[in-house]
Amino acid sequence: MAAGRLVSSASSFLMLFLVLYLTGPRGLGVVPAGVIAGSNGVGALLGNVTGGRFGDRHGHRRVLLVAATVVGVLTALIPWQPTWLLAVTMPVTGYLGALASLCQGALAALAVPPGSRRSSVAVSRAASNAGFVIGPPVGALLATRGYDLLFVVDGVLALVLRHATSRLLPPGGPVRRPDGAPAGLWRALRADRPLLLLLPGVVLVDLVYRQLYSTLPLYLRDHGQPLALYTLLIALGSGLILVLEIPVALWLRRRPALPVVATGYALVAVGFAVFGITWAGVGVAAVAGMVVLTAGEILYKTTATAHVLDAAPPHLVGQYQGLYTGAATSGTMLSAPLGGIVYAAAPGSLWPLCGVVAGMGAVLAIAAGRVPAPAAAGAPSAHAPAVGEVT
């Protein structure tokens, strides 16, 4: 599954080139192109928040294969879809793509015992990050031959992956609800006070983290920095994650999750605050801040994902993962407008404010770690020590 995620991430050309395609060969204006592309993101967010129940009820393997097939077909047919039809199929593609990703994550989680999931999440994230390093230059090369080829390759590879992995996936049928376990997601959440405290912190930190892709490039440009510096920062962060995330996950796998998450959130707060320190030079501050916040990302992203999966009752793994993914990607919709408003009104306050907001996320993670977690019926507690762990 990690190998499949590597290939799918490397061939995810849709989100990278859709706006360029719509404003280029399709001849749309920036606003309608943005609306169509944005509908794909809205569909993905809805898929993350609501799609997990389909895998939990009907089997993650079955739903993954159906969703991946439809996404592959719709993507490969983009060159032949009228523009009005793209406005309909883009949110569907986003929804089903998110659903397939949730089912894939749930299959991986259910194949690994609780307490050992940080390593598997780190492997999956490393594969995905490696794919995103490979994908943009390959996509740019294909785009020189025409955008039609780009989307056809994306869709066909999705179908090939679906066929190649269909025989290798675990059965992934519906998991029977253990006796005494909550029947539905919301009843389980009401009993899980640590998770209810953690999720708002996830949203706050993601709002800050996504400023990397919205206000940071504007800030660097307005301070006379070349575009090369911004691309170097993104490459630096991706490289550190590829090299360090798996070893760090293995090193910390027996540590309690929430203190590690809180430390990661605190480092993100410090890293963004460092962006605003200009006495040593904007470029130096940007590099230093990127290193610090990437260290925080390495600590919190893998650990928080695995922690939520461990907290999930076995029959609700897909829905818990979808809830966390929705919170952890909320910044894709909210960060650009909120950050833009702050930057336009008071540019000098943006980075200190980012530090405060991410710091609030760290406080919530610390508070979540101090609240007793509910014991899951028929499964180990989310806070139970791993095998061999000394408490």
C-alpha positions in Angstrom: 0.0 0.0 0.0 2.9 2.4 0.7 4.3 1.6 -2.8 0.9 2.3 -4.3 0.7 5.6 -2.3 4.1 6.6 -3.8 2.9 6.1 -7.3 -0.5 7.7 -6.8 1.2 10.8 -5.1 3.7 11.1 -8.0 0.9 11.0 -10.5 -1.5 13.3 -8.7 -1.4 15.9 -11.5 -5.0 17.1 -11.1 -4.5 19.3 -8.1 -1.3 20.7 -9.4 -2.3 21.7 -12.9 -6.1 22.0 -13.0 -6.2 25.8 -12.7 -3.5 26.2 -15.3 -5.5 23.9 -17.6 -8.8 25.7 -17.1 -7.4 29.1 -17.6 -5.2 27.9 -20.6 -6.7 25.4 -23.0 -10.2 25.8 -21.7 -10.1 29.6 -21.8 -11.8 30.3 -18.5 -11.2 33.3 -16.4 -9.4 33.1 -13.1 -12.7 33.3 -11.0 -14.6 30.5 -12.7 -11.5 28.3 -12.9 -11.0 28.9 -9.2 -14.6 27.9 -8.5 -14.3 24.7 -10.4 -10.9 23.8 -8.9 -12.2 24.8 -5.4 -15.2 22.5 -5.8 -12.7 19.6 -6.0 -11.3 20.7 -2.6 -14.8 21.1 -1.1 -15.6 17.6 -2.3 -12.3 16.3 -0.7 -13.1 18.0 2.6 -16.6 16.5 2.7 -15.2 13.1 1.8 -12.8 13.3 4.7 -15.5 14.3 7.1 -18.3 12.0 6.0 -16.8 9.3 3.9 -15.3 7.1 6.6 -18.7 5.5 7.4 -18.9 3.8 4.0 -15.8 1.8 4.6 -16.8 1.0 8.1 -20.2 -0.3 7.0 -19.4 -1.9 3.7 -15.8 -3.0 4.0 -12.7 -0.8 3.3 -11.4 -3.0 0.5 -14.6 -2.9 -1.5 -15.1 0.8 -1.1 -11.5 1.6 -1.9 -11.6 -0.4 -5.2 -14.9 1.1 -6.3 -13.9 4.7 -5.4 -10.5 4.4 -7.1 -12.0 3.0 -10.2 -14.5 5.9 -10.6 -11.8 8.5 -9.8 -9.5 7.0 -12.5 -12.2 7.0 -15.1 -13.4 10.6 -14.4 -9.8 11.9 -14.4 -8.8 10.2 -17.6 -12.0 11.6 -19.3 -11.3 15.2 -18.3 -10.2 16.2 -21.8 -13.5 15.1 -23.2 -15.8 16.5 -20.6 -17.6 19.8 -21.4 -16.7 22.6 -19.0 -20.2 22.6 -17.5 -19.8 18.9 -16.7 -16.4 19.5 -15.0 -18.3 21.7 -12.5 -20.3 18.6 -11.6 -17.6 15.9 -11.7 -14.8 17.8 -9.9 -16.5 17.7 -6.5 -17.4 14.0 -7.1 -13.8 13.3 -8.0 -12.6 15.1 -4.8 -15.1 13.3 -2.6 -14.3 9.8 -4.0 -10.5 10.5 -3.9 -10.7 11.3 -0.2 -12.9 8.3 0.4 -10.3 6.0 -1.3 -7.5 7.5 0.8 -9.5 7.0 4.0 -10.1 3.4 3.1 -6.5 2.8 2.3 -5.4 4.3 5.6 -8.0 2.2 7.5 -6.8 -1.0 5.9 -3.2 -0.2 6.9 -4.3 0.7 10.4 -6.4 -2.5 10.9 -3.4 -4.6 9.7 -1.2 -3.2 12.5 -1.8 -3.7 16.2 -2.5 -0.6 18.3 0.7 0.8 19.8 2.7 0.0 16.6 0.9 2.3 14.1 3.3 5.2 14.3 5.8 3.3 12.2 3.3 2.4 9.6 2.0 5.9 9.4 5.5 7.2 9.0 6.2 4.8 6.1 3.0 5.8 4.4 3.8 9.6 4.8 7.3 9.0 3.6 6.0 7.3 0.5 3.5 10.1 -0.1 6.1 12.8 0.3 8.6 11.1 -2.0 5.8 10.9 -4.6 5.1 14.6 -4.3 8.8 15.3 -4.8 8.8 13.3 -8.0 5.4 14.3 -9.4 5.7 18.1 -10.1 8.7 17.8 -12.5 7.2 14.8 -14.2 3.9 16.6 -14.6 5.6 19.7 -16.0 7.4 17.5 -18.6 4.1 15.9 -19.6 2.4 19.3 -19.7 4.8 20.4 -22.5 3.1 17.7 -24.6 -0.3 18.9 -23.7 -2.6 18.9 -20.6 -4.8 16.2 -22.2 -2.0 13.7 -21.9 -1.4 14.8 -18.3 -4.9 13.9 -17.1 -5.1 10.7 -19.2 -1.8 9.5 -17.6 -3.2 10.4 -14.1 -6.4 8.5 -14.6 -4.9 5.5 -16.3 -2.3 5.1 -13.6 -5.1 5.2 -11.0 -6.8 2.3 -12.8 -3.6 0.3 -13.2 -2.9 0.7 -9.4 -6.4 -0.4 -8.7 -6.0 -3.5 -10.7 -2.4 -4.2 -9.4 -3.3 -3.9 -5.7 -6.8 -5.5 -5.8 -5.3 -9.0 -5.2 -2.8 -7.9 -2.6 -5.1 -5.9 -0.3 -6.3 -7.6 3.0 -10.0 -8.6 3.0 -11.0 -5.4 4.9 -14.6 -6.4 5.5 -16.9 -4.6 7.9 -15.7 -4.9 11.5 -18.3 -6.2 14.0 -19.0 -3.8 16.8 -17.7 -5.2 20.1 -20.1 -5.8 22.9 -20.6 -2.6 24.9 -18.9 -0.4 22.3 -20.6 2.8 21.2 -22.9 2.3 18.2 -22.0 5.4 16.3 -19.3 8.0 15.8 -20.9 10.9 17.8 -21.7 8.7 20.8 -18.1 7.4 20.8 -16.8 11.0 20.6 -18.9 12.3 23.4 -17.2 9.7 25.6 -13.7 10.5 24.4 -12.8 13.8 26.1 -9.1 13.8 25.2 -10.0 13.6 21.5 -12.6 16.4 21.8 -9.8 18.6 23.3 -7.2 17.5 20.7 -9.3 18.1 17.5 -9.7 21.9 18.0 -5.9 22.0 18.5 -5.4 20.1 15.2 -7.5 22.8 13.4 -5.6 25.7 14.9 -2.2 24.2 14.0 -3.3 23.4 10.5 -4.5 27.0 10.0 -1.0 28.1 10.9 0.8 25.4 9.0 -0.9 26.2 5.7 0.4 29.7 5.7 3.4 28.1 4.1 1.4 27.9 0.9 -0.4 31.2 1.1 1.0 34.2 2.9 4.7 33.1 3.2 5.5 33.4 -0.5 3.8 36.8 -0.5 5.8 37.9 2.5 9.1 36.8 0.9 8.3 38.5 -2.3 7.3 41.8 -0.6 10.7 41.7 1.2 12.6 41.4 -2.0 13.4 37.7 -1.8 13.7 35.6 -5.0 11.2 32.9 -5.8 14.1 30.4 -5.5 14.2 31.0 -1.8 10.6 29.9 -1.4 11.1 26.8 -3.5 14.3 26.0 -1.5 12.3 26.2 1.8 9.7 23.8 0.5 12.4 21.4 -0.8 14.2 21.7 2.5 11.2 20.8 4.5 10.3 17.8 2.3 13.9 16.6 2.4 14.1 16.7 6.2 10.8 14.8 6.4 12.0 12.1 4.0 15.2 11.6 5.9 14.1 11.9 9.5 10.4 11.0 9.9 10.7 7.2 10.0 13.8 7.1 12.3 12.1 9.6 14.7 8.9 7.6 14.7 10.8 4.5 15.6 12.7 6.3 18.3 9.6 7.7 19.9 7.2 4.9 19.3 7.0 3.9 22.9 6.6 7.5 24.2 3.1 8.7 25.2 1.6 10.3 22.1 0.1 13.5 23.3 3.2 15.0 24.9 5.1 14.3 21.6 2.2 16.0 19.7 2.2 19.0 22.0 6.0 19.4 21.6 5.6 19.3 17.8 2.8 22.0 18.0 5.1 24.1 20.2 7.9 23.9 17.6 5.5 24.9 14.8 4.6 27.9 16.9 8.3 28.8 17.4 9.1 28.3 13.8 6.4 30.6 12.5 7.3 33.3 15.1 10.9 33.1 13.8 9.8 34.1 10.3 9.1 37.6 11.7 12.6 38.1 13.2 14.3 40.2 10.6 17.4 41.6 12.4 19.5 38.7 11.0 18.0 39.0 7.5 14.7 37.7 6.1 16.3 34.9 4.3 18.2 33.6 7.3 15.1 33.8 9.4 13.0 32.0 6.8 15.5 29.1 6.7 15.8 28.9 10.5 12.0 29.0 10.9 11.5 26.3 8.3 13.9 23.9 10.0 12.2 24.5 13.4 8.6 24.1 12.2 9.6 21.0 10.1 11.0 19.4 13.2 7.6 20.1 14.8 5.8 18.5 11.8 8.0 15.4 12.0 7.0 15.0 15.7 3.3 15.7 15.5 1.9 14.6 12.1 2.7 10.9 12.4 2.1 10.7 16.1 -1.3 12.5 16.0 -2.5 10.4 13.1 -1.5 7.1 14.8 -2.9 8.3 18.1 -6.4 8.9 16.7 -6.3 5.5 14.9 -5.4 3.9 18.2 -8.2 5.8 20.0 -10.8 4.5 17.5 -13.1 1.6 18.3 -12.3 -1.1 15.6 -15.7 -0.7 13.9 -15.2 3.1 13.6 -11.6 3.3 12.3 -12.6 4.9 9.0 -14.8 7.5 10.6 -12.2 8.5 13.2 -9.5 8.8 10.5 -11.9 10.9 8.4 -12.6 13.2 11.3 -8.9 13.7 12.0 -8.1 14.1 8.3 -10.9 16.7 8.0 -9.5 18.7 10.9 -5.9 18.3 9.7 -6.8 19.6 6.3 -9.2 22.4 7.3 -6.5 24.9 6.7 -6.6 24.3 3.0 -9.9 26.2 2.9 -9.5 28.6 5.8 -5.8 29.6 6.0 -5.5 31.6 2.8 -8.5 34.0 3.4 -7.8 34.4 7.2 -4.0 34.8 6.7 -4.6 37.2 3.8 -6.9 39.4 5.9 -4.3 39.6 8.7 -1.4 40.2 6.3 -3.3 43.0 4.5 -4.4 44.7 7.7 -1.2 44.3 9.8 1.7 42.6 8.1 4.0 42.8 11.1 1.5 40.9 13.3 1.0 37.9 11.1 3.9 35.7 12.3 3.6 36.5 16.1 -0.1 35.8 15.8 0.7 32.4 14.0 2.9 31.6 17.0 0.1 32.4 19.4 -2.5 30.3 17.6 -0.2 27.3 17.2 0.8 27.7 20.8 -2.9 27.4 21.7 -3.0 24.1 19.8 0.0 22.9 22.0 -1.9 23.9 25.2 -5.0 21.9 24.0 -2.8 18.9 23.3 -1.3 19.1 26.8 -4.7 19.3 28.3 -5.9 16.3 26.3 -3.0 14.3 27.7 -4.1 15.0 31.2 -7.7 13.8 30.7 -8.3 10.0 31.2 -9.3 8.3 28.0 -12.3 5.9 27.8 -11.5 2.2 27.7 -12.6 0.8 24.4 -14.8 -2.2 24.6 -13.2 -5.3 23.0 -10.0 -3.4 22.2 -6.9 -2.0 24.1 -7.2 1.4 25.5 -5.8 4.2 23.3 -3.6 5.1 26.2 -2.6 1.6 27.1 1.2 1.1 27.1 2.7 -0.7 24.1 4.1 -4.2 24.6 7.3 -3.9 26.5 6.7 -0.3 27.6 7.6 0.6 31.2 5.1 3.0 32.8 
